[in-house]
Amino acid sequence: MLAFNREGGGAIGAALRSTLGTEPGLGTIHEWPPALRSIVNLMLNSRFPMFVAWGPDLTFIYNDAYAPILGTKHPAALGRPFKGVWSEIWDDVGPLAARALAGEAIWQDDLPLVMERNGYPENTWFTFSYSPALDDEGKVAGVFCACTETTEKVLATRSISEERQRLSQLFGEAPAFMALLRGPDHVFDLANDAYYQVVGHRDVLGKPVREALPEVAGQGFFELLDNVYASGESFVGRQLPIHLQRKPNGPTEQAFVDFIYQPIVDDEGQVTGIFATGYDVTEVKRAEDRLRIAQEAGGIGSFEVLPVTRTVEVSEEFCRIWGIPFSPVLSLDETLKAIHPDDIPKVLTGRASITADALGYVEYRIIRPDNGELRWIARRGEAIADAQHDVVRFAGVIYDITDRRNAEEALASQAKHQRLLINELNHRVKNTLAIVQSLAQQTFKGDAPLPGAREAFEARLTSLAAAHNLLTQKNWEQTSLKDAVRVSVAATAGTSAQRVTIDGPEILLDPQTAVTLTMAIHELSTNALKYGALSNDTGKVAVQWTIVEYPGSRSRMHFSWEESGGPAVEAPLKRGFGSRLIERGIASELRGTVKLSFEPAGVVCTIDAPLPQGLPNA
């Protein structure tokens, strides 16, 4: 006698002993043929989902492991005909059962089935086998099935595949050129459309870089790749010239590129490849060259004044006009010493505190340090402010107008004709300077200051550009808080952005608020990358917000940025531009309170502010 006749076999074994003995389809357990009892005994003592459909009606018997698959059909399915149990999928499994009854063993891998096991249709996937179940005489008397549900695996695989496709699409459509090089020979594993554009749409995948781009030999780029691979240190190049075959079967052409060679390391810290990314800046370089030539030909010098450091970045033509040796960065105070003492009050950039009215159109005299010659200078420029309306730099041009001033002085005593001539000259010079001002403004508004500040300023421009791109997509109307945070983190943190979780209800922001918040998130992300949770491989950042309803008043937003898992945090001795932007700019823009805490476990920034008027949560 088999074990489940007396005890064991789990819940199904107990059910068989108490109920199935009365079922007319199979008779009592004691009347079962030995073959059926053996199959059921084996099945009930297995933890793998199994069932057997036996007899003319294919009476359904299963084990405890199979019961969860039935859902709400259990326990009523026990002892019912197979077709009645799974009527909704009979068109799918019935023909397979018929083949098993005909003596054929069936195997199905990840078969999709729409089941109604919980009162509603749901998509499922199963891997299973149908085997002929033989009676005591060796004839097929039923179908034996061993199965496993693979729904979660199939859905996970699809999700991973879709994510890979999305990342592949983003990689392929990125405006920067990108390529992934593998091994010490730098074999091309991946390249996006922008990279193919740079190299003339040649087939480079699977080829070492020296074979794929033979014309680059001798220009130093291969050696840079070798050094990055050997040292594990990245390389950044700015406006480096390169001769490339930019059209299929065409001649080599000179291009200029900004790029980064970033080593890729494995879990053991060994370099396995190099990620190359950058931009083709050929047109930018040519535009700069054209501007330089125009300045030299027209005698126009350009400058940028940086009030914080009291320095001035200048062009070569500026130094020639001023009569000093060329240096790209000069001391503002030393430069101002060349101004004639009587004209110093005109030049407001000499004040200790430089404000937005310090520039404009002004004419003054300088005494050239190289030869002591007195020269008249015309200067025009304008102030450039940040989001808080603080002046961060001044950009402008100078023009030697000595000849014009001498002509004015010589003609001062002449009559109406002379006055008309001077007025006409003034008019023409002002028009010329207006044109030069427009050219300088458009050309220099993206230039960065000192090398140390340049990287931070470019990063802020990148974050601001990301915010503008987002607003452009929204037609400069409203955008969501979640999108603003996501875009800023992605633009700043790069691959580390995956360690930043963003969670909160949809809240709509107006464009100005979105830009201000995006710049603040950029500052937090930058700090986390340099010193905080994103500066190592384990730190994380949690960004979340909630909406709190207050009867009779506007709802409020509670926002938090919380870092963890990074290096121990120490409060800075003084607050820099980023902290002021976060604490003052956000508080002013949102009309709320902002708290920036440098906790040992990680930086925490909290914002409590009313929801923007007329902009309810999305």
Secondary structure by P-SEA (a helix, b strand, c coil): ccccccccccaaaaaaaccccccccccccccccaaaaaaaaaaaaccccbbbbbccccbbbbcccccccccccccccccccccccccccccccaaaaaaaaabbbbbbcccccccccccbbbbbbbbbbbbbbbcccccccbbbbbbbbaaaaaaaaaaaaaaaaaaaaaaaacccbbbbbcccccccccccaaaaaaaccccccccccccccccccccaaaaaaaaaaaccbbbbbcbbbbbccccccccbbbbbbbbcbbbbbcccccccbbbbbbbcaaaaaaaaaaaaaaaaaacbbbbcccccccbbbbcaaaaaaacccccccccccccccccccccccccccccccccccccccccccccccccbbbbbbbbbbbbbbccccccccccbbbbbaaaaaaaaaaaccccaaaaaaaaaaaaaaaaaaaaaaaaaaaccccccccccaaaaaaaaaaaaaaaaaaaaaaccccccaaaaaaaaaaaccccccccbbbbbcbbbbcaaaaaaaaaaaaaaaaaaacccccccccbbbbbbbbbbbbccbbbbbbbbbbbccccbbbbbccccaaaaaaacaaaaaacbbbbbbbcccbbbbbbbbccccccccc
